[in-house]
């Protein structure tokens, strides 16, 4: 299965108020393994950035001024994600912004859901750990994922970290090293990993536990007394 782990940074919190995407980061997984392929673009939003948003991601209007507009990268983005399952943390936020950007195109190609199914890792984390914090940083602490490079939010870095968190949450142990994360796994590493993992379905019936009866325990003690010396004191005479 092909999956794309995706993250965005924006000028503010509400696409309905005209806020725009300023960074998109995607990394590709195939069969739960990172392939080394990624998509990353900074974008000129053609509007001012909220000061609170700048504090989160550190991107400025001056830095973004010469970057392409969303319309200039839309076809490339849609080609990269088309047909894959999108893995997004708090998916409603990112897909809301992506849908708003797509709606501005002429002609509008549709919504993200028309191109890809979406898996929300925030919802998944809340199902797995009810009542616990489910932010990306909190999940990194829970699963032992190194996020020391995450001083500010960045779409590509966060997508790489989320890929590690997602694989850990869903039982995989395929980490994407942040130093050289675009490099495919070595042949030696691939050969050391199992070819396939068969998992028991979460909704399976409870396993039946069979306990020894008093009669079973008494019979076992008689057998131990009769034959135990053969195993503890060497061969029988």
Rosetta blueprint (number, residue, H / E / L):
1 X L
2 X E
3 X E
4 X E
5 X E
6 X E
7 X E
8 X E
9 X E
10 X E
11 X L
12 X L
13 X L
14 X L
15 X H
16 X H
17 X H
18 X L
19 X L
20 X L
21 X E
22 X E
23 X E
24 X E
25 X E
26 X E
27 X E
28 X E
29 X E
30 X E
31 X L
32 X L
33 X E
34 X E
35 X E
36 X E
37 X E
38 X E
39 X E
40 X E
41 X E
42 X E
43 X L
44 X L
45 X L
46 X L
47 X L
48 X L
49 X L
50 X L
51 X H
52 X H
53 X H
54 X H
55 X H
56 X H
57 X H
58 X L
59 X L
60 X L
61 X H
62 X H
63 X H
64 X H
65 X L
66 X L
67 X L
68 X L
69 X L
70 X H
71 X H
72 X H
73 X H
74 X H
75 X H
76 X H
77 X H
78 X H
79 X H
80 X H
81 X H
82 X L
83 X L
84 X L
85 X E
86 X E
87 X E
88 X E
89 X L
90 X L
91 X H
92 X H
93 X H
94 X H
95 X H
96 X H
97 X H
98 X H
99 X H
100 X H
101 X H
102 X H
103 X H
104 X H
105 X L
106 X L
107 X L
108 X L
109 X L
110 X L
111 X L
112 X H
113 X H
114 X H
115 X L
116 X L
117 X L
118 X E
119 X E
120 X E
121 X H
122 X H
123 X H
124 X H
125 X H
126 X H
127 X H
128 X H
129 X L
130 X L
131 X L
132 X L
133 X L
134 X L
135 X L
136 X H
137 X H
138 X H
139 X H
140 X H
141 X H
142 X H
143 X H
144 X L
145 X L
146 X L
147 X L
148 X L
149 X L
150 X L
151 X L
152 X L
153 X L
154 X L
155 X H
156 X H
157 X H
158 X H
159 X H
160 X H
161 X H
162 X H
163 X H
164 X H
165 X H
166 X H
167 X H
168 X H
169 X H
170 X L
171 X L
172 X L
173 X L
174 X L
175 X L
176 X L
177 X L
178 X L
179 X L
180 X L
181 X L
182 X L
183 X L
184 X L
185 X L
186 X L
187 X H
188 X H
189 X H
190 X H
191 X H
192 X H
193 X L
194 X L
195 X L
196 X L
197 X L
198 X L
199 X L
200 X L
201 X L
202 X L
203 X L
204 X L
205 X L
206 X L
207 X L
208 X L
209 X L
210 X L
211 X L
212 X L
213 X L
214 X H
215 X H
216 X H
217 X H
218 X H
219 X H
220 X H
221 X H
222 X H
223 X H
224 X H
225 X H
226 X H
227 X H
228 X H
229 X H
230 X H
231 X H
232 X H
233 X L
234 X L
235 X L
236 X L
237 X L
